[in-house]
Amino acid sequence: MGEIIDGRKLADEMQANMAETVASMVKKPGLVVIIVGENPASQTYVRNKEKTAVKIGIHSKIDRLPETVSEDELVSLIETYNQDDNFHGILVQLPLPKHIDEDRILLAIDPRKDVDGFHPFNVGKMMTGQAEMIPCTPYGIMKMFEAYNVDLNGKHAVMVGRSNIVGKPMMHLMLDANATVTVAHSRTVDLAAVTKEADILVVAVGQGHLIDKSYVKPGAVVIDVGMNRSPEGKLIGDVNFEEVKDVASLITPVPGGVGPMTITMLMDQTIRNAQK
Ligand SMILES: Nc1nc2c(c(=O)[nH]1)N[C@@H](CN(C=O)c1ccc(C(=O)N[C@@H](CCC(=O)O)C(=O)O)cc1)CN2
């Protein structure tokens, strides 16, 4: 059986270090999280962000807006926080309701406060090797590689999924770490033939248990970003953990893998912004 990457433990260790850093800061870092509507999963993630911020000593605020809020109202709220020196980070929880143009909202956030790393300015900086703000999930995965001594240099990494928040930034970060990167997605013909070539396999497609052991090369490092509900209501990843753990050399579980690192890296970028 492969080794399990304990994202919860790594996140706790990093958060303890962050708490020490924040304790020594005169002006505390501030983070505002804006959530629109009642999506239950988003509500949970936002609550967890607040709990983590409080634990570390970050001053945090959650703005809960009704599903009916207009795009203009949301933009003007963001503009208020852009001017507010008490907040070093602004985050709008995704997904947004259908009537709101996500691109316009992300563009409204001052890039200097964009702790999610989703603003096109920060995306461009990351793509040109000048990263300042990095999307938190890919950033957390890179920290996991570091902590578990996974060297990407010269390895074949396969990213399954091409979203703006995980797949595309992950592709860039792995490329910058000198991996040869292949991106596969829903239109890839014979996905298993592609993933079986991977030394490092990162999966973010939102399809419960899509990846079974027939998709994985023996000894591969497998990172599961998926967060799905099984028909029984259980939280499951995109990877069939029970099968794949016997083939992989290192593997993340769901829950307790990538998720806790996403929130941790958000705190990291908020603190760094406050230190600037
Ligand atoms: N503005 C953003 N929106 C979204 C992001 C993001 O990075 N920025 N990512 C996801 C959701 N997300 C954070 O927002 C997130 C998802 C899951 C977890 C997590 O810790 N999961 C736990 C399990 C939690 C549970 O029991 O339900 C785990 O994996 O152990 C953290 C953050 C989409 N939106």
PDBQT file of the ligand as one rigid body, heavy atoms in Angstrom, charges set to zero:
ROOT
HETATM    1  N1  LIG A 301     -13.345  31.768  -4.130  1.00  0.00    +0.000 N 
HETATM    2  C1  LIG A 301     -13.132  30.440  -4.129  1.00  0.00    +0.000 A 
HETATM    3  N2  LIG A 301     -14.167  29.616  -4.348  1.00  0.00    +0.000 NA
HETATM    4  C2  LIG A 301     -13.924  28.272  -4.351  1.00  0.00    +0.000 A 
HETATM    5  C3  LIG A 301     -12.626  27.744  -4.103  1.00  0.00    +0.000 A 
HETATM    6  C4  LIG A 301     -11.572  28.651  -3.898  1.00  0.00    +0.000 A 
HETATM    7  O1  LIG A 301     -10.373  28.274  -3.707  1.00  0.00    +0.000 OA
HETATM    8  N3  LIG A 301     -11.868  29.993  -3.902  1.00  0.00    +0.000 N 
HETATM    9  N4  LIG A 301     -12.429  26.368  -3.993  1.00  0.00    +0.000 N 
HETATM   10  C5  LIG A 301     -13.570  25.491  -3.863  1.00  0.00    +0.000 C 
HETATM   11  C6  LIG A 301     -14.138  25.325  -2.479  1.00  0.00    +0.000 C 
HETATM   12  N5  LIG A 301     -13.192  25.463  -1.350  1.00  0.00    +0.000 N 
HETATM   13  C7  LIG A 301     -12.792  26.705  -0.983  1.00  0.00    +0.000 C 
HETATM   14  O2  LIG A 301     -13.392  27.701  -1.232  1.00  0.00    +0.000 OA
HETATM   15  C8  LIG A 301     -12.887  24.364  -0.492  1.00  0.00    +0.000 A 
HETATM   16  C9  LIG A 301     -13.414  23.115  -0.698  1.00  0.00    +0.000 A 
HETATM   17  C10 LIG A 301     -13.162  22.082   0.220  1.00  0.00    +0.000 A 
HETATM   18  C11 LIG A 301     -12.372  22.294   1.333  1.00  0.00    +0.000 A 
HETATM   19  C12 LIG A 301     -12.137  21.244   2.375  1.00  0.00    +0.000 C 
HETATM   20  O3  LIG A 301     -11.426  21.491   3.314  1.00  0.00    +0.000 OA
HETATM   21  N6  LIG A 301     -12.756  20.073   2.287  1.00  0.00    +0.000 N 
HETATM   22  C13 LIG A 301     -12.682  19.082   3.328  1.00  0.00    +0.000 C 
HETATM   23  C14 LIG A 301     -14.032  18.409   3.458  1.00  0.00    +0.000 C 
HETATM   24  C15 LIG A 301     -15.115  19.371   3.836  1.00  0.00    +0.000 C 
HETATM   25  C16 LIG A 301     -16.463  18.693   4.007  1.00  0.00    +0.000 C 
HETATM   26  O4  LIG A 301     -16.573  17.828   4.880  1.00  0.00    +0.000 OA
HETATM   27  O5  LIG A 301     -17.403  19.032   3.270  1.00  0.00    +0.000 OA
HETATM   28  C17 LIG A 301     -11.600  18.062   3.008  1.00  0.00    +0.000 C 
HETATM   29  O6  LIG A 301     -11.283  17.853   1.829  1.00  0.00    +0.000 OA
HETATM   30  O7  LIG A 301     -11.089  17.473   3.954  1.00  0.00    +0.000 OA
HETATM   31  C18 LIG A 301     -11.843  23.537   1.511  1.00  0.00    +0.000 A 
HETATM   32  C19 LIG A 301     -12.096  24.566   0.613  1.00  0.00    +0.000 A 
HETATM   33  C20 LIG A 301     -14.708  26.015  -4.746  1.00  0.00    +0.000 C 
HETATM   34  N7  LIG A 301     -14.954  27.405  -4.536  1.00  0.00    +0.000 N 
ENDROOT
TORSDOF 0
